[in-house]
Amino acid sequence: MSAVNDTKFTPAVFLLTGIRGKEDVHLWISIPFSLVYVISIVGNSVILFIIKTDPSLHEPMYIFLSMLAVTDLGLLIATMPTILGLFLFNSREISLDACFAQMFFIHSLQFIESSVLLLMAFDRFIAICNPLRYTSILTLPRVAKMGLVFVLRAVVVIFPLPFLLKRFRFFRANVLSHSYCLHQDVMKLVCSDITVNNIYGFFITVITVGLDSLLIFLSYVMILKAVLRITSPTKCLRALNTCVSHLCAVLVFYTPEFSLTVIHRFWKSSSPLLQIVLGYVYLLVPPLMNPIVYSVKSKHLRSRIIRVFMK
């Protein structure tokens, strides 16, 4: 009897899902996905190349931007094999270990990106509220240490997740909701009590993304107070203009992030199509938009990019 029961659990693979009901046009859908990946990889690579090769851009603001570009490239590399594999070749199967590894990289990189956005908010806060001490506070060694601390934070809090899932057995109905692995999605397939996983997942989301977003909000409250004390309207607009790129990056990242978390945890009866669309926006739009927004808004960076392509 136990042998029969064991066949109902612990599948060798998970099955990924594309866009349900649109399987016959998956090949056509792969075209915009491929374009997004190409544009995102090229855009972030160009940003990294320009910052690395131009000594005048070796400043905290651009160092943080390069961290953001590296994180976005990591997300693209982590998700590209399964997403394009499914839409181009209908490759749905992924092993448990590969799924858990992808889940680890996706979530840790998302938490790192949230931390980088917090560091960029801190950079704008110092530049506007305390400009005379900007260079003494944000030295390059200190910037590197802050980046390393946040990378370690993301790795440490995500590291237990695969092991917490590994101890469970899974139903044979092992079909995931997305074409990549997320912790919230994998938990739905567990046939045991997942209270610990739910609590831990919610806890690490609050202490990372939740805390980062709260500190970013407080930073902009203080920035707004400092800007409103500026008597010259021209200087006031100039100060606010330096924050536009970062605000766009924050909105592009946090809006789908919070929406998807709320849907997975508290609104499980929502439309599956909405979850799928938000899932792709959550992963692919920030790496696509960040280099575009910063290239358009940063005159210094834009001039360097134009100079490179003109040559």
C-alpha positions as CSV (number, residue, x, y, z in Angstrom):
1,M,0.0,0.0,0.0
2,S,2.8,2.4,0.8
3,A,4.4,1.7,-2.5
4,V,1.2,2.7,-4.2
5,N,0.9,5.9,-2.2
6,D,4.6,6.8,-2.9
7,T,3.8,6.9,-6.6
8,K,1.4,9.8,-6.0
9,F,4.1,12.0,-4.5
10,T,7.5,13.5,-5.2
11,P,7.5,13.9,-9.0
12,A,10.9,13.7,-10.8
13,V,10.0,16.9,-12.7
14,F,7.8,19.9,-12.6
15,L,5.8,21.0,-15.7
16,L,6.1,24.7,-16.7
17,T,3.2,26.6,-18.1
18,G,3.2,29.3,-20.8
19,I,0.0,31.3,-21.5
20,R,-2.9,28.9,-21.0
21,G,-5.3,28.7,-24.0
22,K,-2.7,30.2,-26.3
23,E,-0.5,27.2,-26.8
24,D,-1.0,27.2,-30.5
25,V,0.5,30.7,-30.9
26,H,3.4,30.2,-28.4
27,L,5.9,30.4,-31.3
28,W,4.6,33.8,-32.3
29,I,4.6,34.9,-28.6
30,S,8.2,34.0,-28.4
31,I,9.1,36.8,-30.9
32,P,8.4,39.7,-28.5
33,F,9.9,37.8,-25.6
34,S,13.1,37.2,-27.6
35,L,13.2,40.9,-28.6
36,V,12.8,41.9,-24.9
37,Y,15.7,39.7,-23.9
38,V,17.9,41.0,-26.7
39,I,17.2,44.6,-26.0
40,S,17.5,44.2,-22.3
41,I,20.9,42.3,-22.5
42,V,22.3,44.8,-25.0
43,G,21.1,47.8,-23.0
44,N,22.4,46.7,-19.7
45,S,25.7,45.5,-21.2
46,V,26.2,48.9,-22.9
47,I,25.5,50.7,-19.6
48,L,28.2,48.5,-17.9
49,F,30.7,49.0,-20.7
50,I,30.3,52.8,-20.7
51,I,30.6,53.1,-16.9
52,K,33.6,50.7,-16.8
53,T,35.5,52.4,-19.6
54,D,34.8,56.1,-18.7
55,P,36.7,57.2,-15.5
56,S,34.5,60.3,-15.2
57,L,31.6,58.0,-14.5
58,H,33.3,56.3,-11.6
59,E,31.0,58.0,-9.1
60,P,28.6,56.6,-6.6
61,M,25.5,57.2,-8.7
62,Y,26.9,55.4,-11.7
63,I,28.4,52.6,-9.5
64,F,24.9,51.9,-8.2
65,L,23.6,52.0,-11.7
66,S,26.2,49.4,-12.7
67,M,25.1,47.2,-9.8
68,L,21.5,47.5,-11.0
69,A,22.6,46.5,-14.5
70,V,24.5,43.5,-13.2
71,T,21.4,42.4,-11.2
72,D,19.2,42.8,-14.2
73,L,21.5,40.7,-16.4
74,G,21.5,38.0,-13.7
75,L,17.7,37.9,-13.8
76,L,17.6,37.7,-17.5
77,I,20.2,34.8,-17.5
78,A,18.3,33.0,-14.8
79,T,14.9,33.1,-16.5
80,M,15.8,33.0,-20.2
81,P,16.4,29.2,-20.6
82,T,13.0,28.2,-19.3
83,I,10.9,31.0,-20.8
84,L,12.3,30.9,-24.3
85,G,12.7,27.1,-24.1
86,L,8.9,26.8,-23.4
87,F,7.7,29.3,-26.1
88,L,10.2,28.3,-28.8
89,F,10.6,24.5,-28.3
90,N,7.7,23.6,-26.0
91,S,10.2,22.4,-23.4
92,R,8.0,22.1,-20.3
93,E,9.9,19.8,-18.0
94,I,12.2,21.0,-15.3
95,S,13.8,18.9,-12.5
96,L,13.2,19.6,-8.9
97,D,16.8,20.6,-8.3
98,A,16.9,22.9,-11.4
99,C,13.6,24.4,-10.3
100,F,14.8,25.1,-6.8
101,A,18.1,26.6,-8.2
102,Q,16.2,28.9,-10.5
103,M,13.9,29.9,-7.6
104,F,16.9,30.7,-5.5
105,F,18.5,32.9,-8.1
106,I,15.3,34.7,-9.1
107,H,14.3,35.6,-5.5
108,S,17.8,36.5,-4.3
109,L,18.4,38.7,-7.4
110,Q,15.0,40.4,-6.8
111,F,16.0,41.2,-3.2
112,I,19.4,42.5,-4.4
113,E,17.7,44.8,-6.9
114,S,15.4,46.1,-4.2
115,S,18.5,46.8,-2.1
116,V,20.2,48.6,-4.9
117,L,17.2,50.8,-5.4
118,L,17.4,51.6,-1.7
119,L,21.1,52.5,-2.1
120,M,20.3,54.7,-5.1
121,A,17.6,56.5,-3.0
122,F,20.2,57.1,-0.3
123,D,22.5,58.5,-2.9
124,R,19.9,61.0,-4.0
125,F,19.1,61.8,-0.4
126,I,22.7,62.7,0.4
127,A,23.2,64.6,-2.9
128,I,20.2,66.8,-2.3
129,C,20.0,67.1,1.5
130,N,23.7,67.2,2.3
131,P,25.6,68.0,-0.9
132,L,28.7,69.3,0.8
133,R,29.4,66.0,2.5
134,Y,28.4,63.8,-0.5
135,T,32.0,62.8,-1.5
136,S,33.1,62.2,2.1
137,I,30.0,60.0,2.9
138,L,29.7,58.0,-0.3
139,T,33.3,57.0,-0.9
140,L,33.9,54.1,-3.4
141,P,35.1,51.6,-0.7
142,R,32.0,52.4,1.4
143,V,29.8,52.0,-1.7
144,A,31.4,48.6,-2.3
145,K,30.9,47.5,1.3
146,M,27.2,48.5,1.3
147,G,26.6,46.6,-2.0
148,L,28.3,43.5,-0.5
149,V,26.3,43.7,2.7
150,F,23.0,43.7,0.7
151,V,24.1,40.9,-1.5
152,L,24.9,38.8,1.5
153,R,21.6,39.7,3.1
154,A,19.7,38.5,0.0
155,V,21.7,35.2,-0.2
156,V,21.3,34.4,3.5
157,V,17.5,35.0,3.7
158,I,16.8,33.0,0.5
159,F,19.3,30.2,1.1
160,P,16.9,28.2,3.4
161,L,13.9,28.2,1.0
162,P,15.0,25.3,-1.3
163,F,15.8,23.2,1.8
164,L,12.4,24.0,3.4
165,L,10.7,22.8,0.2
166,K,13.1,19.8,-0.3
167,R,11.7,18.1,2.8
168,F,8.2,18.0,1.4
169,R,6.5,15.6,-0.9
170,F,4.6,16.9,-3.9
171,F,1.4,15.8,-5.6
172,R,1.6,14.2,-9.0
173,A,-0.4,17.2,-10.3
174,N,2.9,19.0,-10.6
175,V,2.0,21.8,-13.1
176,L,3.4,25.2,-12.3
177,S,1.5,28.4,-13.1
178,H,4.5,30.1,-14.8
179,S,7.3,29.3,-17.2
180,Y,9.8,29.7,-14.4
181,C,9.9,28.7,-10.7
182,L,8.7,30.9,-7.8
183,H,8.5,30.0,-4.2
184,Q,4.8,30.9,-3.9
185,D,4.0,28.8,-7.0
186,V,5.9,25.7,-5.9
187,M,4.3,25.8,-2.4
188,K,0.9,25.2,-4.0
189,L,2.0,21.7,-5.1
190,V,3.1,20.6,-1.6
191,C,0.8,17.9,-0.1
192,S,1.7,18.7,3.5
193,D,1.3,21.6,5.9
194,I,3.2,24.6,4.5
195,T,2.5,27.0,7.4
196,V,6.3,27.4,8.2
197,N,7.1,28.1,4.5
198,N,4.3,30.7,4.3
199,I,5.4,32.4,7.5
200,Y,9.1,32.4,6.5
201,G,8.3,33.6,3.0
202,F,6.2,36.4,4.2
203,F,8.8,37.3,6.9
204,I,11.7,37.6,4.5
205,T,9.6,39.6,2.0
206,V,8.7,42.1,4.8
207,I,12.3,42.5,6.1
208,T,13.8,42.9,2.6
209,V,11.4,44.3,-0.1
210,G,9.0,45.7,2.5
211,L,11.7,47.4,4.6
212,D,13.5,48.7,1.5
213,S,10.4,50.2,0.0
214,L,9.5,51.9,3.4
215,L,13.0,53.4,3.6
216,I,12.9,54.6,0.0
217,F,9.5,56.3,0.8
218,L,11.0,58.0,3.9
219,S,14.0,59.1,1.8
220,Y,11.8,60.8,-0.7
221,V,9.7,62.4,2.0
222,M,12.9,64.0,3.4
223,I,14.1,64.9,-0.2
224,L,10.8,66.6,-0.9
225,K,11.1,68.6,2.4
226,A,14.6,69.7,1.4
227,V,13.5,70.6,-2.1
228,L,10.5,72.7,-1.0
229,R,12.9,74.8,1.1
230,I,14.7,75.9,-2.0
231,T,13.5,79.4,-3.0
232,S,14.5,79.3,-6.6
233,P,12.0,77.4,-8.8
234,T,14.7,76.6,-11.3
235,K,16.9,74.9,-8.7
236,C,14.0,73.2,-7.2
237,L,13.0,71.6,-10.5
238,R,16.6,70.7,-11.3
239,A,16.9,68.9,-7.9
240,L,13.7,67.0,-8.5
241,N,14.8,66.1,-12.1
242,T,17.8,64.2,-10.7
243,C,15.3,61.8,-9.0
244,V,13.0,61.1,-12.0
245,S,15.0,58.2,-13.3
246,H,15.2,56.5,-9.9
247,L,11.5,57.1,-9.2
248,C,10.7,55.4,-12.6
249,A,12.9,52.4,-11.7
250,V,11.2,52.2,-8.2
251,L,7.7,52.2,-9.7
252,V,8.5,49.7,-12.4
253,F,10.0,47.3,-9.9
254,Y,7.8,47.6,-6.8
255,T,4.3,47.8,-8.5
256,P,4.3,44.3,-10.1
257,E,6.3,42.9,-7.2
258,F,3.7,43.9,-4.5
259,S,0.8,43.1,-6.9
260,L,2.1,39.5,-7.5
261,T,2.8,38.9,-3.8
262,V,-0.7,40.0,-2.8
263,I,-2.3,37.9,-5.5
264,H,-0.4,34.8,-4.6
265,R,-1.0,35.1,-0.8
266,F,-4.3,36.8,-0.4
267,W,-6.3,36.8,-3.7
268,K,-5.9,33.3,-5.0
269,S,-9.2,33.4,-6.9
270,S,-7.9,36.1,-9.3
271,S,-7.7,35.6,-13.0
272,P,-4.8,33.2,-14.0
273,L,-4.1,35.4,-17.0
274,L,-3.6,38.4,-14.7
275,Q,-1.1,36.4,-12.6
276,I,0.8,35.3,-15.7
277,V,1.0,38.8,-17.2
278,L,2.1,40.3,-13.8
279,G,4.7,37.5,-13.5
280,Y,6.3,38.5,-16.8
281,V,6.1,42.2,-16.1
282,Y,7.7,41.5,-12.7
283,L,10.7,39.8,-14.2
284,L,11.2,41.3,-17.7
285,V,10.1,44.9,-17.6
286,P,12.6,46.3,-15.1
287,P,15.7,45.0,-16.9
288,L,14.2,46.4,-20.2
289,M,13.2,49.8,-18.9
290,N,16.1,50.6,-16.5
291,P,18.8,51.2,-19.1
292,I,16.3,53.1,-21.4
293,V,15.2,55.4,-18.6
294,Y,18.7,56.2,-17.3
295,S,20.1,56.6,-20.8
296,V,17.3,59.1,-21.6
297,K,17.4,61.1,-18.4
298,S,21.1,61.2,-17.6
299,K,22.7,63.7,-20.0
300,H,26.2,62.6,-19.0
301,L,25.6,59.0,-19.7
302,R,23.6,59.7,-22.8
303,S,26.4,61.8,-24.3
304,R,28.9,59.0,-23.6
305,I,26.7,56.4,-25.3
306,I,26.2,58.6,-28.3
307,R,29.9,59.2,-28.6
308,V,30.6,55.4,-28.5
309,F,28.1,54.7,-31.2
310,M,29.2,57.6,-33.4
311,K,32.7,56.2,-33.3
